[in-house]
Amino acid sequence: MKRSGISIIELAIAVSIFLIGVLALAAALTFDLKAVTRSREAINTDQALVNEINLYVLERVLSNDVSPSGPNVTLESQGQEMLINGKSVKFSLYKYQRQERVSVIYNVIQREE
């Protein structure tokens, strides 16, 4: 005898397959949201480092006796010399770098008198 329609077992299987798909999609969206949040935080902290460098350069332009300082800057070398247009110029090299992200480094060369 043939009946039309679906049985309870077929309905339960279809609903469970649908739920597995929805849960997988929700997990993927959660992972993506966390990745975007981490990326945004990294960009904001990188921009803060760039702002720190820009502030130093602005202070350096306004006053000649400012040296970089702070937790993100280290003096790499001091009293080095290079030739520019045949003249010897002394400089110091400073490195700006976030401690938790070693791939982001900015080097600043400061001319010394």
N, C-alpha and C positions, 0 to 999 in steps of 0.2 A: 504494500500500500504506500503510495507516494503522497507526501504532504508538502504543501507550499510554505515558504517562509524559512526562517533560520532557527536553529536550536539555541538553547541557553549556552551550551558549550562553545558553539561557534561565536556567539556574541561575546563571551568571556575572553576568548582567544583574540578576537578583533580589538576589544577594548584594551587588553594588556599590551598588544603590539603598539597600539596608538599611544598608550601611556609611556612605554619605553622610548618611543620617538620623542615625545614631548619632554621627558626628563633628560634625554641626551641633548636636546636643543637648549634647555634651560642651563645645563652644565656648561655647554659651549659659550653661551652668552655671559654667564658669570665669569668664566675664565677670561673672555675678551674684555669685560668691564674692568677686571683687576689689572690686566695688562695696560689698558688705556690709562688707568689711574696712576700706575707706576711710571708710565712714560711721561705723563703730565707733571708729576712731582720731580722727575729727573730734569725735564726741560726747565721748570721753574728754578731749581737750584743751580743749573748751568747758567741761566740768565742772571741769577744773583751774582755769580762769579764774574760774568762779563760786566755787570754794573759796577762791581767793586774795582775792576781794572779801569773802566771808564772814569770813575770818580778819582782814582789815583792820577790818571793822565790829566784830567781837568785841574786837579790840585797842583800837579807838576807844571802845567802851563802857567797857572796864576802865580806860583811861587817856586823858586828854584831850589829850595832847601828841603823838599819833601822826599822821603824815601818810602817805598812800599812797606807796609806792615800788616800784620793780622795773621789769623790761623791758616789761611789758604796760601800764603806766600812764603817762599824760601829763597835765600840768596844763594844762587848757584856758583857765581864767580864774581870776583871784584878786582878792579885794577887791570883788566885786560886791555889790549890795544888793538886797533885796526886802522888801516889806511883808507882814508876817504879823500879823493881828489889830491892825493899825494901828501896829505896831512895826517899825522898820527892823532887818533882820538881815543881817549880812555873811556871805558864803559864798564858797567856792572850788569850782570844778567840775573834777573829775578824770574822765578817760576811760580805761576799761580796754578794750583791744582786742588781739587776736592779730595779729601782723604778717602772717602768711600768709593770714588770713581776714578781710577787711575788712567782711564783712556782720555780724559778731558784735561788738556794741559795748555796753558797760555804762557808764552815767554815774553817778557818785557825787557828791552835793553834800555838802560838809563845812562845817558852821557854824564861823565864825571868831569869836573873842571880841574 
